[in-house]
Amino acid sequence: MLLLLGAAPQAYAQQTGTVATVDSRLFPTEILEYKKRIEQLNQEFQDRTREVQKLAADLRSYEIDLNTNRLNYTEPIRRERGEQLERMRRLYNRKSEDLESDLKRRAEALVGPIKDKITKALTDFAQSHGLSIVYDLATAAERGGLVYASPSVDITDAFVESYNRANTK
C-alpha cells in the first residue's frame, strides 16, 4: 500500500497540464459577434421594454397618490381607486411576464448559437494552447468554487482577441 501511495504523486504529476481561467462575463461586451446580437435583441425589444417601464412608473405614481391622499377620498372613491390600482398591477404583471418570456425565448434563438460557437472556439483554443483545464471565473464566482486564481493564468483577453480575429466579417 505504501508503494502505491508513493507512486501516485509521480503518476499525477505526469498527467497534469496547464490550468487557465476565462471570464465569460466579459463575452457580451468584448466578443463583437455576441455584442452585435445583444444590441439586436435590445433593439427588437426596446419599445416593449419602455412600455413596461412606463407602466411601472405609472403604477408607482398612482400608488403613492392613493396612499398620500387616502384620507381625502370618500369610501367609494377609495374603493374605485383601489380597484384601479389592482387593474394596473395585473396589467403590469402580465406585460412584464410576457416581455420576460418573449425576451428569453428570442435571446435563446439569437444568442444561443453564438454561445455554442464560443464554447467550441474556447475548447479549440484551449487544446491548441496545451491547456488541460479552463475554469470559467463567472461560474466559479457564482457557485463559490474558486478561492484564488492568479491573473497570469487568465486567458480571457487572448481568447477574445483570437475569437474576434477569426470571426470578423
C-alpha positions as CSV (number, residue, x, y, z in Angstrom):
1,M,0.0,0.0,0.0
2,L,2.8,2.4,0.8
3,L,4.3,1.7,-2.6
4,L,1.1,2.7,-4.4
5,L,0.8,5.9,-2.4
6,G,4.4,6.8,-3.2
7,A,3.8,6.2,-6.9
8,A,0.5,8.2,-7.1
9,P,2.1,11.7,-6.9
10,Q,4.5,10.8,-9.7
11,A,1.7,9.5,-11.9
12,Y,-0.4,12.5,-11.1
13,A,2.5,14.9,-12.0
14,Q,2.8,13.2,-15.4
15,Q,-1.0,13.7,-16.1
16,T,-1.3,17.3,-15.0
17,G,-1.2,20.1,-17.6
18,T,-1.7,23.7,-17.7
19,V,-4.6,25.3,-16.0
20,A,-6.2,28.6,-17.1
21,T,-9.1,30.8,-16.3
22,V,-11.5,32.7,-18.5
23,D,-14.1,35.3,-17.5
24,S,-17.2,34.7,-19.6
25,R,-18.9,37.7,-18.0
26,L,-16.9,39.8,-20.5
27,F,-18.1,38.0,-23.6
28,P,-21.3,40.0,-24.2
29,T,-19.3,43.3,-24.3
30,E,-15.9,42.1,-25.7
31,I,-16.8,39.5,-28.3
32,L,-18.0,41.5,-31.2
33,E,-20.4,38.9,-32.7
34,Y,-22.0,38.4,-29.2
35,K,-22.2,42.2,-28.7
36,K,-24.0,42.7,-32.0
37,R,-26.6,40.0,-31.1
38,I,-27.2,41.6,-27.7
39,E,-27.6,45.0,-29.4
40,Q,-30.0,43.5,-31.9
41,L,-32.0,41.9,-29.1
42,N,-32.2,45.2,-27.2
43,Q,-33.3,47.0,-30.4
44,E,-36.1,44.4,-31.0
45,F,-37.5,44.7,-27.5
46,Q,-36.9,48.4,-27.0
47,D,-40.5,49.6,-27.4
48,R,-41.9,46.8,-25.2
49,T,-39.3,47.5,-22.5
50,R,-40.2,51.2,-22.5
51,E,-43.8,50.3,-22.3
52,V,-43.3,48.1,-19.2
53,Q,-41.0,50.7,-17.6
54,K,-43.8,53.3,-18.2
55,L,-46.4,51.0,-16.7
56,A,-44.1,50.5,-13.6
57,A,-43.7,54.3,-13.2
58,D,-47.4,54.9,-13.6
59,L,-48.2,52.2,-11.1
60,R,-45.8,53.7,-8.5
61,S,-47.2,57.2,-9.1
62,Y,-50.7,56.0,-8.7
63,E,-49.9,54.0,-5.6
64,I,-48.1,57.0,-4.0
65,D,-51.0,59.3,-4.8
66,L,-53.5,56.8,-3.4
67,N,-51.6,56.3,-0.2
68,T,-50.9,60.1,0.2
69,N,-54.5,61.2,-0.4
70,R,-56.3,58.2,1.0
71,L,-57.9,60.2,3.8
72,N,-59.1,62.9,1.4
73,Y,-61.1,60.4,-0.6
74,T,-64.6,59.2,0.2
75,E,-65.1,55.5,0.7
76,P,-66.5,54.9,-2.8
77,I,-63.6,56.8,-4.4
78,R,-61.0,54.9,-2.3
79,R,-62.6,51.6,-3.4
80,E,-62.6,52.6,-7.0
81,R,-59.0,53.8,-6.9
82,G,-58.0,50.6,-5.1
83,E,-59.7,48.6,-7.8
84,Q,-57.9,50.7,-10.5
85,L,-54.6,50.1,-8.7
86,E,-55.2,46.3,-8.8
87,R,-56.1,46.5,-12.6
88,M,-52.9,48.4,-13.2
89,R,-50.9,45.9,-11.2
90,R,-52.4,43.0,-13.2
91,L,-51.6,44.7,-16.5
92,Y,-48.1,45.5,-15.4
93,N,-47.5,41.9,-14.2
94,R,-48.9,40.4,-17.4
95,K,-47.0,42.7,-19.7
96,S,-43.8,42.2,-17.6
97,E,-44.1,38.4,-17.6
98,D,-44.9,38.4,-21.4
99,L,-41.9,40.6,-22.1
100,E,-39.6,38.4,-20.0
101,S,-40.8,35.2,-21.6
102,D,-40.6,36.6,-25.1
103,L,-37.2,38.1,-24.5
104,K,-35.8,34.8,-23.0
105,R,-37.1,32.8,-26.0
106,R,-35.7,35.3,-28.5
107,A,-32.4,35.5,-26.7
108,E,-32.1,31.8,-26.8
109,A,-32.7,31.8,-30.6
110,L,-30.5,34.8,-31.3
111,V,-27.7,34.4,-28.8
112,G,-27.7,30.6,-28.1
113,P,-25.9,29.7,-31.3
114,I,-23.2,32.3,-30.6
115,K,-22.7,30.9,-27.1
116,D,-22.4,27.4,-28.6
117,K,-19.9,28.7,-31.1
118,I,-17.9,30.4,-28.4
119,T,-17.8,27.3,-26.3
120,K,-16.5,25.3,-29.2
121,A,-13.9,28.0,-30.1
122,L,-12.8,28.1,-26.4
123,T,-12.3,24.4,-26.4
124,D,-10.3,24.6,-29.6
125,F,-8.3,27.5,-28.2
126,A,-7.5,25.6,-25.0
127,Q,-6.5,22.5,-26.9
128,S,-4.3,24.4,-29.3
129,H,-2.6,26.1,-26.4
130,G,-2.0,22.9,-24.5
131,L,-4.4,23.7,-21.7
132,S,-5.8,20.8,-19.7
133,I,-8.4,22.7,-17.7
134,V,-10.1,26.1,-18.2
135,Y,-12.1,27.4,-15.3
136,D,-14.8,30.0,-16.0
137,L,-14.5,32.7,-13.4
138,A,-18.2,33.6,-13.8
139,T,-19.4,30.2,-13.0
140,A,-16.8,29.7,-10.2
141,A,-17.7,33.1,-8.6
142,E,-21.5,32.3,-8.9
143,R,-21.0,28.9,-7.2
144,G,-18.2,29.9,-4.8
145,G,-16.0,27.2,-6.2
146,L,-12.8,29.2,-6.8
147,V,-10.9,30.8,-4.0
148,Y,-8.0,32.3,-5.9
149,A,-6.7,32.5,-9.5
150,S,-3.6,34.4,-10.4
151,P,-4.1,36.9,-13.2
152,S,-1.2,35.3,-15.0
153,V,-3.5,32.3,-15.9
154,D,-6.3,34.4,-17.2
155,I,-6.7,33.8,-21.0
156,T,-9.8,35.9,-21.4
157,D,-8.2,38.7,-23.4
158,A,-6.1,36.4,-25.6
159,F,-9.2,34.2,-26.3
160,V,-11.4,37.2,-27.1
161,E,-8.8,38.7,-29.4
162,S,-8.4,35.3,-31.2
163,Y,-12.1,34.8,-31.5
164,N,-12.8,38.3,-32.8
165,R,-10.0,38.0,-35.3
166,A,-11.3,34.7,-36.6
167,N,-15.0,35.8,-36.7
168,T,-14.8,39.3,-38.1
169,K,-16.6,39.7,-41.4
